Amino acid sequence: MPDTNQRKYFVDLLFRQSYGVLFANFVIPWPVAYIFRDVATLSEIGAWILGMYGLTACRLMLALRYFEQSSKAGIGNPQTWGWWAAGLSWASSLLWGVIGWVGFASGDPQMLAFSCVVLTGLVCGAVPSLSAFPAAYVGLMLAMLAPVTLQCLIQSGEIYTTYLLFVACLAAVNVYYCRVTYRSLCETIGLRLENVDLVGRLELERDRAQAADQAKSRFLASASHDLRQPIHALGLFVAGLAALAERGDVAAAKARDLAARLGTVIGNLGGLLNGLLDISQLDAGVVPVTREAVSVERLFADLADEFGANARARLLHWRVRPRGLWVDSDPVLLKRMLDNLLSNAFRYTHEGGVLLGCRRRGTSLEIQVFDTGPGIARKYREQIFEEFVQLHNAERDRSQGLGLGLAIVRHTAKLLGHEVRISSALGSGSMFAIRVPLAVPPATLRPPQPVGARGAGLGILIIDNELTVLDALRQLLEVWGHKVYAGASVQEACNRHGEAAEKGPAEVHLILSDFRLSGMNGLEAIRRARHYLNEAVPAIIITGDTSGACLDSTAQSEFRVLQKPLDATLLRDSLKTCLDARD
């Protein structure tokens, strides 16, 4: 059964292919009138011609009206137009059927033959014109052939029996061809609609690809600029440090100042690379999601403590309105989203304050972040969720962030299936909201895990085939007071430990390994190191590899993964977290 779109095409064909029939209705009546001049009166012939012309004119005006409406506001239900065309066609066919009635009533063999020729031509010629609307064709055929059939039944004689058989065969053959034509039209129109749909989808995908390509170009341009800045600054600081060293000993105060400045630059660079990594992982769909019931009260308490110092330092009102509800989400990813929203809120709020609250929306909870910042114009409310977009930071001041926070929020919300919305008024502030499904509180709450206490000096096995990285990490850990057994391969690191063990106690509390090593990956290196130590020592993978294979492999492992470049504070905290988890 054709759907609405197919019916529209069928009705279009009905009207487009009817012009040939309408032309025949204007031309053929005149030779027919001439032949029938001796069997009908002039007034009868004139009335027949006027009736034929009137119906033909109505059919022509209907077709013109149909195409006019179709090109403007639309035609509504196409079937209605089809039935109007069919009705006028049936009326015209009845007038043609009068020819058969009069011709067969005369009894003249020539008139009988002429009538059959005219009706046969009209019935056969209408097949391609009306097959798009089978009801119209069947009605036409019945209206034309019924008078002849009736005369053949009334009259007696073999000639009328023969004509009756002829009419029956003519009707059967033309109904068959009408059915075949209609099926062919169905297939043709179906293929056409599929092609139209395919072209539409291809155009949509082309537009998406072009938009993605443009976004990628903007992304790379912005990333290139933001990467060059800290690298440029880093090079200048290193050159300055080298110049000071050439003059002699560097004063402690000057060294601390340079170290602080270098730390700031490296922190900016690390923040940018970590943001890019987050975007990459979210786009690749390799971020593991662990859904569980999350306490809103506890989440808000953590955020209140986290941003409290910032609010006090900037003399901003910082209010948190928790509720004793639970939501179904990934606690780490949800907190990361709120961290980004709150960081933006504090960054762009210079007076007034920030409010973190929530409202119940049916079976969901809407977590809301309000600020009294400059607000966001409506035309920018989609754009701000793109990478590196900062409306109020045209100078690309690094202290104002990187422009990746809201992009990470958007990607994370899509991953979790949470809805993000924004409401803003220029000059009054903005409200960002995340809608999260409510969850049933867990039956039993796990008690907090005790934090293990260890001495400052740990034994750490390091495996990294980048010698500069290996040496820098070894020096840092030794400065922190740890015993380090470092090697470019697992075998070399184990040999260093073996040499130390021959001289005295050499306990290993932690393994740090790069992921991409010569001949194996970090997972295999950790497995071999544990086999050598004969103990399941805690391990951390430190890598700069962001490939899908690396992300998939590490996501399925039990090990904590840190991305290069690595902030020293994060490394220190990760060492403690990893060891505390073992305790």
Secondary structure, DSSP 8 states (H G I E B T S, - for coil): ---HHHHHHHHHHHHHTTHHHHHHHHHTHHHHHHHGGGTS-HHHHHHHHHHHHHHHHHHHHHHHHHHHHHHTT--S-HHHHHHHHHHHHHHHHHHHHHHHHHHHHH--HHHHHHHHHHHHHHHHHHHHHHTTSHHHHHHHHHHHHHHHHHHHHHS-SHHHHHHHHHHHHHHHHHHHHHHHHHHHHHHHHHHHHHHHHHHHHHHHHHHHHHHHHHHHHHHHHHHHHHHHHHHHHHHHHHHHHHHHHHHSS--HHHHHHHHHHHHHHHHHHHHHHHHHHHHHHHHHT------EEEEHHHHHHHHHHHHHHHHHHTT-EEEE---S-EEEE-HHHHHHHHHHHHHHHHHH--SSEEEEEEEEETTEEEEEEEE-SS---GGGTTGGGSTT--TT-TT--GGG--S-HHHHHHHHHHHHT-EEEEEEETTTEEEEEEEEEB----SS-----------S--EEEEE-S-HHHHHHHHHHHHHTT-EEEEESSHHHHHHHHHHHHHHS-----EEEE-SEETTEEHHHHHHHHHHHHTS---EEEEE----HHHHHHHHTSSSEEEESS--HHHHHHHHHHHHHHH-
